[in-house]
Amino acid sequence: MNQLSPSTVPAHVAIIMDGNGRWANARGLPRAMGHRKGVEAVREAVRTATECGVSYLTLFAFSSENWSRPQSEVSDLMGLLKTFIRRDLAVLHRQNVRIRIIGDRTNLASDILPLLLEAEDTTRNNTGTTLVIAFNYGARDEIARAMQTLAADVVAGRLDPRDITPERIGASLDTAGIPDPDLIIRTSGEERLSNFLLWQGAYAELMFIPDFWPDFSRETFLDALSRYSARERRFGGLQATKTLAVGS
């Protein structure tokens, strides 16, 4: 594996955590066991990101389409989310991790939304890695909500349609203030984005890893970062552009 240096570490890594159910099925275990094992992989990914100087780590925790799964599985996922926040929030706070939640917050259960708000509020002033949790998130829904906001501003006379630029659209998304991802990783061998950061990922490097999410280890993450560092990013141009050093 290539030696990592601050100048080659991506500022923002986003991960589609896929394969919990298949990991469990392959071992003859209930799907819930795969989700529980996946939480351990989340903790390892956050630790590795902070150690390597990744400024932003976005995890696709629960999509807006996941509500269609069996109610028992949804309930288990909600329980794991609540347990993770209650058990890990203090640890993340001590580690100077800032938490940011993206996704549609309307109509969330009364025992979920306060926990999400508490996690954001408690860590708001932290200056270390920002852990972005995509919960009840879908990129098309996010873009549609942003367009509704901009359209309302136009109707009210607060905004000229000619001023709707890519920058203004970006500032209207859930990820406002967060830099676009440099690297999007998907586990489990599937090679699609599944409605994840479609606008923000326009120029992201994509990496598809065969491991199921519960098997995503520190070594797996480091290998992905090393492979990323060997890529040349041109952003549509001809001259290769290296990722800027974190904090530059």
Sequence and secondary structure as in RCSB ss.txt:
>XXXX:A:sequence
MNQLSPSTVPAHVAIIMDGNGRWANARGLPRAMGHRKGVEAVREAVRTATECGVSYLTLFAFSSENWSRPQSEVS
DLMGLLKTFIRRDLAVLHRQNVRIRIIGDRTNLASDILPLLLEAEDTTRNNTGTTLVIAFNYGARDEIARAMQTL
AADVVAGRLDPRDITPERIGASLDTAGIPDPDLIIRTSGEERLSNFLLWQGAYAELMFIPDFWPDFSRETFLDAL
SRYSARERRFGGLQATKTLAVGS
>XXXX:A:secstr
     TTTS SEEEEE   HHHHHHHTT  HHHHHHHHHHHHHHHHHHHHHHT SEEEEEEEETTGGGS HHHHH
HHHHHHHHHHHHHHHHHHHTT EEEEES  TT  TTTHHHHHHHHHHTTT  S EEEEEEEE HHHHHHHHHHHH
HHHHHTTSS GGG  HHHHHHHSTTTTS   SEEEE TT     SSSTTTTTT EEEE  S GGG  HHHHHHHH
HHHHTS B TTSSS B    TT 
